[in-house]
Amino acid sequence: IADLDCNIEKLETSLSTAKKERDETIAFRDSHVALFPPIHQLPTEVLVEIFHLTFEKPYNVFASSRRGPWLLGKVCHRWRQVTWSCPSLW
């Protein structure tokens, strides 16, 4: 039983340390949120509407990878996820 109590104490210490690190990380992130460009804070639906306005309709997906959704998907990871997951852009 003493060994189990010792293990529990170690686990509680580890848990406490992990919670403290998590709280510090959240505080750091929250204090730097102003550094993120506002475009990254837009809801996906708004971003899609903006994307719809950026290229001519109808868009020929096979015409060029330097236009339309192909180009928007090259900007950053989030934009790639949004463009690839939105059939109405294609």
ZAPA-55409 format. One record per residue (C-alpha): residue in three letters; chain; x negated, y negated, z. Coordinates in steps of 0.2 Angstrom, whole numbers. Each point is the difference from the previous one (the first is absolute). Example, Ala and Ser with C-alpha at 12.3 -4.5 7.8 and 13.67 -1.06 7.14 Angstrom:
<atoms>
- type,mol,x,y,z
- Ala,A,-62,22,39;
- Ser,A,-6,-17,-3;
</atoms>
This chain:
<atoms>
- type,mol,x,y,z
- Ile,A,0,0,0;
- Ala,A,-15,-12,4;
- Asp,A,-6,3,-18;
- Leu,A,17,-5,-7;
- Asp,A,1,-15,11;
- Cys,A,-17,-5,-7;
- Asn,A,6,2,-18;
- Ile,A,15,-10,3;
- Glu,A,-10,-14,8;
- Lys,A,-11,0,-15;
- Leu,A,14,0,-12;
- Glu,A,9,-14,9;
- Thr,A,-16,-10,-1;
- Ser,A,-2,3,-19;
- Leu,A,18,-5,-2;
- Ser,A,-2,-16,10;
- Thr,A,-15,-4,-11;
- Ala,A,9,4,-16;
- Lys,A,15,-11,5;
- Lys,A,-12,-15,4;
- Glu,A,-9,2,-17;
- Arg,A,17,0,-8;
- Asp,A,6,-15,9;
- Glu,A,-17,-9,-4;
- Thr,A,2,5,-19;
- Ile,A,18,-7,0;
- Ala,A,-5,-16,8;
- Phe,A,-14,-2,-13;
- Arg,A,11,4,-14;
- Asp,A,14,-12,6;
- Ser,A,-13,-14,3;
- His,A,-6,1,-18;
- Val,A,17,3,-9;
- Ala,A,-1,-18,-6;
- Leu,A,-15,5,-11;
- Phe,A,11,11,-11;
- Pro,A,6,-8,-15;
- Pro,A,19,-3,1;
- Ile,A,3,10,-16;
- His,A,-5,16,10;
- Gln,A,14,-5,13;
- Leu,A,14,1,-13;
- Pro,A,13,14,0;
- Thr,A,-2,12,-14;
- Glu,A,17,-5,-7;
- Val,A,-6,-18,-2;
- Leu,A,-17,5,-8;
- Val,A,9,11,-12;
- Glu,A,11,-15,-5;
- Ile,A,-15,-11,-3;
- Phe,A,-8,14,-10;
- His,A,15,1,-11;
- Leu,A,-2,-19,-4;
- Thr,A,-18,2,-5;
- Phe,A,2,9,-17;
- Glu,A,11,1,-15;
- Lys,A,14,12,-2;
- Pro,A,1,12,-8;
- Tyr,A,-18,6,6;
- Asn,A,-8,13,-11;
- Val,A,-10,10,13;
- Phe,A,-11,8,-13;
- Ala,A,-5,-17,-8;
- Ser,A,-14,-5,12;
- Ser,A,-7,4,17;
- Arg,A,-4,-18,1;
- Arg,A,18,-6,2;
- Gly,A,15,2,10;
- Pro,A,1,13,14;
- Trp,A,-17,7,-5;
- Leu,A,-9,-17,4;
- Leu,A,10,-3,15;
- Gly,A,-5,17,7;
- Lys,A,-18,-5,-1;
- Val,A,1,-14,12;
- Cys,A,0,10,16;
- His,A,6,16,8;
- Arg,A,17,-7,6;
- Trp,A,4,-7,-17;
- Arg,A,-5,17,-8;
- Gln,A,11,9,11;
- Val,A,15,-12,-3;
- Thr,A,-2,0,-19;
- Trp,A,-2,19,-1;
- Ser,A,15,3,11;
- Cys,A,12,-12,-9;
- Pro,A,7,8,-16;
- Ser,A,9,-17,-4;
- Leu,A,-17,-7,-4;
- Trp,A,-4,13,-13;
</atoms>
